[in-house]
Amino acid sequence: MNDARIKQPKDMAEDTVWVQEISLIDSIPRWIAMSFVFAVFIGVWQLVTGLGLVSPIILPTPWETLEDMIFVGKNLIAGGYLLKALWITILEVIYGFALAITIGFSLGVLVGETAFGEKAVMPYLVAIDTMPKVAFAPLFVAWLGFGIESKVALAAFIATFPIVVGTAAGLHAADENARMLFKTMGASRLQTLIKMKLPTGLPQIFTGLKIGAVGVMAGAITGEFLGGGRGFGEQIRMAASQLNTPRVFSLILYLSLVGLALYALVTFAQRKVVFWHKEQVGSADG
Amino acid sequence: MNTEPSSEIIGAPLGAPVYELANVSKTYARNRVVALQDVNLTLHKGSFSSVIGSSGCGKSTLLKIMAGLIPPTKGRVILQGQPVKGARRDIGMMFQQATLFPWKTAVENIVLPIEIRDGKAAAMKAFDKAHDLLDVVGLKGFENVYPNELSGGMAQRASICRMLITEPAILLLDEPFSALDELSRDMMNMELQRICREQDATAFLVTHSIQEAVILSDDIYVMKPRPGRVAEIIDVDLPRPRTLNMMTTPKFGAIVDRIRRLLDKGEDM
């Protein structure tokens, strides 16, 4: 750290000029800092595997992983069996998310807007939300079979709750003045909901959507682990059972790109819809 | 010390009564608290009245009853000859916070009362009128600006426009400038006076500031708590238009002093 260099005044007339301390990290661009962490990560990885500290079956070298990523990438581009598997998982995610949004938003409005919902329905939602939702996977398989349906159900099941909570919280976000104002204008309950409460609550609703977007990926993959099928999760499970660790790594990396894309899509929609809400980069809900 | 209001200087002659409350009481069933007891009040056309009192004196309850947000337990509430039973389009209201909606531009916010009552098409037709009002409050050129680009004072000017767009018979002002800094507040109070005179508006202000009440009002209702009641009505006979310079005159000081004594008596602020 730099010391603050304070000019000692020789006489009273001299200006008090001093250099304000700037921390080192503030002076470095983000991409350099991120690249640095990435390089350290790869370096440690290479070191650990290169020195033979860990068996290659447990942890492949970075180079092996990259080679496998190139193979998987070529297969995806060529429309091979991995693309078909990935497409199945993407469909599960899309259907699951759409279902979660529909159910989550409806329940959120019920719980956030009506006294009945808040009193009679919310306690059950809280109770279900505290359950380990993955434990329901075998039930979904039993009910819906080994096809895409059971995965969609689990994905939607996990993603619904954050959307309910976000919507309900959003509907409570409007302040007393806004409510009074709408009352004095003679607004109906529906008008108050649509023209005031919902737009006011959009930031919270989007926070719920973002958490849901993360959950829906986890749900689809967990569903595939536990319920078979022909998706990407099944590919990961198979590669792991064959001790093909580089493949597991590269499949996870490609899968994370899908998750990232979904998250980016929600964030993009948020920026367009909630244009007035300035969100801090990397904030708790970002 | 001058304690009695003299009747030598009176501004305009009294207009017709616009808003009348007769023996209005409110008891909250929940805790049986008597929030208001036998409040009588008459607001004349073009007059500016204020209510002042410590917390819990019932002024919020009074304002809510006048706005048609809650019913009184007993008594008559009559606006323009019709009893107030719920929200009315001839009531305009303004709050401490501007309460502009950030997803709407200034002009869209201003026509919101019309959008709520008569739909989007009617609201679009009111744009011209909204532009005129923005001109009146000195916000010409800010029609399409979003609220988060407006300062606190500008936002309150826009909310004045929203209140005026339906040409209400009565303006209910709930500490409208108390969130602003003192310089802005004084300036906005003078603006409010000018706008009320231009529009010949009848206004009713709830405030914590004795000075604000005195500089703006023709009548000041001094309220006291437990039970909430009007302890005294002070007639402010300073000439109109009022100026900020009047705040340094002995007469202004005497009225402020008198209200302060009334408020101090018995109950603390």
Interface residues (C-beta under 8 A of the other chain):
Chain A: D175 N177 A178 M180 L181 F182 K183 T184 M185 G186 A187 Q191 K195 M196 P199 T200 F275 W276 H277 K278
Chain B: A67 G68 L69 G86 A87 R88 R89 I91 M93 F95 Q96 Q97 T99 F101 P102 W103 L112 P113 E115 I116 R117 Y146 P147 N148
